[in-house]
């Protein structure tokens, strides 16, 4: 097995993604552009997007991280709009795009056109999360887009299977399609519900952080594989398990959480980077098989399908957002009013991604009876151009659109006030518990150590409020910023001494690692996450 192309892909995509952080261009767009540019360079190996690799090996961990980082409570609060997009819109787009392709492309059977519709119907989970995180969308819109992208793959893959069965001559019916969709959805949720509690029990009872994180890396593959083995939706099984584990993540010990966060951030970074680079690298593979559809006719079909995909989302989003509020008073009373600006952003944020391409590449080359699958190469091409078009056109313009519409972003002052109030309540409970413990003679501590515990609590409580306070007129820092900077300088001085002592053989490397880890934990405690 030649691993050099894989190493080149991972290293190159990671380098481009790292460089994208220094530019205003979202990383997915720069990666796709780099893949397109590199695909025709001499000496670059051919990368074929294998569905038997992407769907069972790449999709589960990406879905798992996106779902685990989502808020179960926020998703539950937005369940209706999420369901209308992830199920209703995907089925609507499958029919509309399929019918449009049937009318636009000569000699393309309706069943094959519906296959195309199902393939390009679902917006991409990775693209939606990456762009939403970069442009700073309001929390409600971000929740809806993330929730849609977590579930819509299951809807699209089921619709694809039904359309494909009809296209290859397996005699699929509408009733059979509905039954398969219901069984896949119910089965996927059921598998997730069956797995989530035993897996959580294991996570809370394993005592070694390394074992717990090994289990964490296996979870998405186990959930996906178990559901697919049961002929259910692996996507839904992964999402259900991840939402439950993410919601109860506080019950896992701190060492596991620290290590798990670092591990999954690295895994997500590598996979997301490689996935978007792979999209661009598919250009030679897709163009090679166009045959009779080459030239201006293929370009016109691609433009038409892209326009239908974009327009059909708006045709669905506006009625699905406002019509239920007009018809049902209970919805008006329970849910906050959506804005037309926010609805327009949701309609525009419909980027497609790697799942569409992977599913398109899984289309068989022949139908029952041995004949070629009608329009397979054209479907691949139209899927590729739709993915590229939505990523470039919509993804590139979304930040400017958000600025133009002046959507309210996150209210940092309100968030800081909420954080400060939560920390104050927690600190009071901690101080009360500390007083109770110190009254027991078994917990006797010298006064300096007891005072140090109280100072830590006070420092933690005050740090949040200091972010709202005055700034240093010289440096522009708040007191909290200065404290964290000085803490880092002091810890850095200690670290240099430990290294010097190791270099002079006063301590060995094992002791150095122990001392450095202690300093690392102190530095992590002093610095809140800002990335």
N, C-alpha and C positions, 0 to 999 in steps of 0.2 A: 504493500500500500504506500503510495507516494503522499507523504504528509506535507511536502513543501507548498503546494497550492493552498492548503488550509492555513498553514502558518503565514503565508503571504496575505491571505484574506484577513485574518485576525489582526496581524500587525498593521497592515495598511489601513483598515477601517478604523482601528483604535487611534491611529495617528491623525486621520482626518477628523474624527469625532473630537479629539483633544484640541485640534486647531480651531474647530468650529466654536469652541467655548470662548475664543478671543475675538469672534466676529459677531455681528448682529444677525447673521443667517442661522436659522435653526439647524442643528446637526443633521436631522434626517434629510433635509434638502441638499446640504453640501455632500453628504455621503452618496446620495443617488447621482448627483452631478459628477462626482469623482468616479463612480462606477461606470457611468456612461462614457466618460472621457478615457478611462483606462481600458475599456472593453476592446478597443481596436488598436491598442499599442502592440507592437511586435513583441513576441515572447511571452505575452500574458496568457496563461492557460485558460481554457474554456470552463466556465463555471455554470453547471446546469442545476437549476433549482429542483431538487428531488422531493416530491411530496411525501414520500415515505420517510424522509428525514425531517422536513420542516414541520409537518403536522404532529407527529408523535414525540419529537425530540426538541424542537425549538419553540413551538407554540405553548406547550404546557408551562415551562418555567416563566415565559413572558406574561402569560395570563396570571400565573400564581403571584408574581411580584406586584402586578398592577392591582389585583384584587386584594392582596394582603395589605397594601398601602392605602386602599380605599376605606371610606368610613361606612360601616354597615348601617349605622343610624341615619346618616345622610342619604344613603341609597334607599333605605326603607321610606324615608320622608318623600323621596322623588320617584317612588315606584311606578306610579302611573305614567309620567312622561317617559321614563326609561323603558317601560314595557311597550309603549306605543312606538318608540323608535327602534328598539332592538328586535321586536317581533313584527309589529305592523308595518313599519317602514321597509324592512328588508323584504317582506313578501310583496309589498306594493312595488318596490323597485324591481324585483325579479320579474313581475308581470309587465310593468311599463317598459323597462329596458328591453326585455325579450320581445315584446310586440313591436317596439320601434325597430329593433334590429331585423326582425322578420320582414317589415315593410321596406326597410332601407336597402338591405343586401339582397340582390337577386339570387334565387335558387337556394337560399338558406332556409331549411325546414323550421317550422315553428318550434319543434321540440329542441333542436340545436340552439335556436335563438334564446329559448328559456334557460338553457344551460348557461349561456353567456350572461343572462340577466341575474341568475343566482350567484354566479362567480363574482361579478362586480358589485353586488348589492351591499355587502357589509363594509362600513368604514372600519379602519384599522385601529386596534387597541393601542399599539405602540405609538403610531403617529398622533392619535388624538391626545394621549397622555403627554407625549413629548412637547407638542406644540402648545397645548393648554398650559403646561408648566412654564414654558418659556415666555408666553405673552402675558401671564398673570391675569387670567380670566376670573370673573366673579365666581365665588365658591359654588353657587347653585348651578351655573352653566358648566363648570368643570365637573361637578358630580354627575350631571345628566350625560355629558359626553363620555365620561369614564364608564358609567353604568351601561350605557348603550353598547360601547365597544367591548365590554366584557361578555355580553350575552349574545350579541348579534351573529357571531361566528357560528354558534350552534344552530340558529335559525337558517343561516345561509347554507351551511353544509347539508342540512336535512333537505332544504329545497333543491339543492344541487343533486342530491341522490335521487330524488323523485323525478326531476327533469331528465337526468341522465338515463334512468331506467326506461323512460318513454322514448328517448332518443335512440337507444341501442336496440329497442324492440322487445323489451321485457313486459310490455303490456301494463304499464303503471296507470292507475286511475286516480281521480281526485280524492275519492274516499280512502283509497290506500295511502295516498300522500298525507292526508290529514291524520290517519291512524299512525303512520310512521313518525310523523312530527310529534304527536302527542306521546307516543311510547318513548321516543328519544328524549324528549324534554322531561317527562315524569321519571324515566329511568335514570337520567343523569343527575337530577336533583336527589333521587332516592339513594343512589350510590354515594353522592357527597354527604348526605345525612348519615348514612351508615358508617362512613369512614371517619368523619370529623371528630367525634368524641373519643374513639379509641386512639387515634393519632394524637389528639391533645393530651390524653392520659399518658401516653408514652413520653411526650415532650416534657411533661411536668414531673415524671418519675425517673427519667434518665439523669444521672448525676454528673456526667461528664459533658462539658460544653462541646467537645469535638464529636461525641456520639450524637448529641442533640442536633448539631448542624449537619452531620452526615444524613440523619433522618430528614432534616429540613430540605436538603437537596433532592431526596428521593420522593418526597410527598407528591409533587405535581405529576411525576411520571406514574406513580402508583395509582393515583386517582384517575388519571386519564386512561391508563391501560385497563384498569378494572371496569370502568364504564364502557369502553369500546368492546371489551370481551363480552359484556352483557348486552351488546348491541344497543347501547344507550349513548347519550351525548357526553363524551369525555370533556368537552369544554365546560359544560355546566357543572360536572362533578368537580373539576379543578376550582371553579369559581366559588362553589358552595363551601368547599373545604378551606380555601384561602380566606374567605370572608370570616368564617368562624374562628380560625386560628388567629387572624389579625385582630379580631375583636377581643380575644382572650389572651393576647400576647403578654399582658402585664403579669400573668400568672407564671410565666417562665422566669428562671433566675437571670440576674443581670448579666452574668458572664455570657450566657447564651445569646441574649439580646444584642450585646455589643458585638460579638463575633458574627452573629447571623446578619446583622445590618451590613457589616463590611463585606461579607461573603456575597450576599445577594446584590449589593450595589455593583460589585465587580462583575458578577454573572450577567446582570441586566445590561451593564455598559457594553460588555463584549458581544452579547447576543444582538442587542439593538443595533450596534454599529455594523456588525457583519450582515444582518438582515437587510438593512437599507443599502449597503454597498452591493449586496447580491442582486437587488432589484435592478440597479443600473447595469450590472454585468450581464444581464439576460438579453441585452439588445441583439448581439450577433445570433444567438440561438433562435430568437423570435423571428428575425428578419429572414433567416436562411430558408424557412419553410413556407413563405408566403405564396410562392408560385403564381397562380393566375391572378392573385389579388394585388400584385405589386403596382407601384406607381401612384398616380393621383387618385385612383379609385379607392385604394386602401387608406390613403390619407383622408379622403372625404368621409369614408365610413368611420374612421377613428374620431374625427371632429364631431360628427353627428352623435355618436354614442356618448362621447364626453359631455356634450351639451345636454343630452337627455338625462344623463346621470346627475348632473348638477341641478338642472331645472326640476326634475322629479322630486328631489329632496325638499325644495321649497314648496312644491305643490302639496307634499304630505305634511311638512312641519307646521305651516301656518294653521290649517284647519285642525290638526291634531292638538295644537296648543290652545287655540281660542274657542273652538266649537264646543268641547265638553264643558267649558266654563259658562257658556251661554245656555246650554241645555240642562245642567245640573247645579242646583243651588248648593248642594253639599260640597261640591268641588270648590265653588267660590268661597265658601266659609272656611274650608280646611287648608287651602293652599294659597300661598302668596301670589299676587298678581304678576304674571310674566310681562315683560316689556317687549315692545316691537323690536327694539335694538337688540336685545338679548336673543330673541327668536331668530332674527336675521343672522346673528353670529352662529347659532346652532345650525341653521340651514347651510351656511357657508363652510362650516367645519366638518366636511364629509370626506376627508382624505382616505383613499384606499391604500392597501399595503400588501405585505408579503403573503397573507393568507389567500387573497384573491389569486395571486400568481401561482401559489403552490397548488391550489385546487384546480386551476386551469391546466397545469402540467399533468394532473392526474387523469385528465380526460383520455379514455382509451383511443387507440389508433383505428380500431375496427369496431363495427357493430355486429350483432348476431347475424350470422350468414356469411361473414368474412369480408364484407364491403368496407371501404374506408369511412371513418366517422365524418359526417358532412361538415365541412368548414372548420375542422379542428385547428388548423394553422391560423386561420383568420381569427378565431376566437382567442387564441393565444396572443395574437398581435393586438387585438382590440382591448384585451385585458391589460396588457403591458402599457399601451398608450393611455388608457384610463387611469391606471395607477400613477404613471409618471405625470400626467396632466393634473390630476387632483393634488398630488404632492407639491408640484411646482407652482401651479396657478393659485390654488387655494392656500396651501401652506405658506407660500412666500408672501401673499397679500394679507393673510389673517392678522399679523401684528399691526400692520398699517390700518386695517379696517377697525380693529379694536381702539386704536388711538383716534381715528377719525370719528367714530361714534361716541367717544368719550364715555365708555362704559365705566362705572365705578369699580375700581379694583378692591383689593383687600384693605379694610380699614385697620391699619396697623395700630393706631392709638386704642381703638376699641379692643383689639386682640390683646394688646399689652395690659389693658385694664382688667380684662377677664383673666389673663394669666396671673396678674398680681393678686387678684382676689382669691383665685384658686390656691396660689402658693401661700397666702396668708392663712387660709383655713387649714391647709396641710401643716404649716409650721406650728400653729396653735395646738393641733392634735399631737404633733411630735413632741412639743415641749411638755404637754401634760403627761404623755407616756414616759418621757425622760424623768420627770419628777417622781412618778410612781416607781420607776425602776430604781432610782437612786435612794429611795426611802428603804429599800430592802438592803440589809447589811451584806447580803451575798454579792451585791453589785457596787460595793463601796469603791470609790475612785478618789484619788488625790484631787483637791480643789482645782488645780490648773487643768487637769484632764477633763473634769466635769464642765469647767468654764469653756474649754475648747469646743465641746459638743454643743453648748448653747451658742457660742459664737458662730459655728457653722450654720446652725438653724437661722440665726439672725441675718447672717450674710446672704443666705439663700433667699430669705424673705425680702430683704432690702434691694437685692440686685435687680429685680423686675421693676420696682418703682423708680430706681435710679435712671432707667432708660427713658423715663418721662421727665426727668429733672433737667437742671441747667447743664450747659456744656462748658468745657474748659475753654476760656477765650483764646488761649494760645494754640491748642491742638484741635479744638472742635470736638473733643471726645466727651462723652458722659462719664460720670464717676465709675459706672460699671465697665465701660470700655477701658478706662485707664487701669482699673484693678486687674482686668483680664490680661492686658498688655504687660503690666508689671509682673504678674504671676508667671507669665510665659518667660520673661527675662530671667527671673529668679530661678525657675526650674531649669532653664537653659544653662545657667551658671553651675548648678548642681550636676547636670548631665556631663558637662565638660570635665569636672573634677573626677567623676566616676570613670570616665573613659581614660583620663590621664593615669589614674591609679591602676587601671587594668593594663595599660601600656607599660607601666613600670613594674608589673607583676605583683603589686600589693594585693590585688584581688584577681580571681580568675574570671573567665567568660561567663560561667554559669551564674556567679554572683552578680556580675554586671547586668545580665539579662533580668535577674530578679529586681535589682535596684531601678533599672530603666523602666520596667513594667509599672513599678509603683509610681514613678514620676509621670509616665504616660497616662495613668488613670487619674492622677491629680490634675494634669493638664486638660484632660477630657472633661473633668468636672468643672474646671474653671471656664471653659469655652463652650458656649451654647452653639448648636448647629446653625450655620449660616448658608450652607451650600444649597 
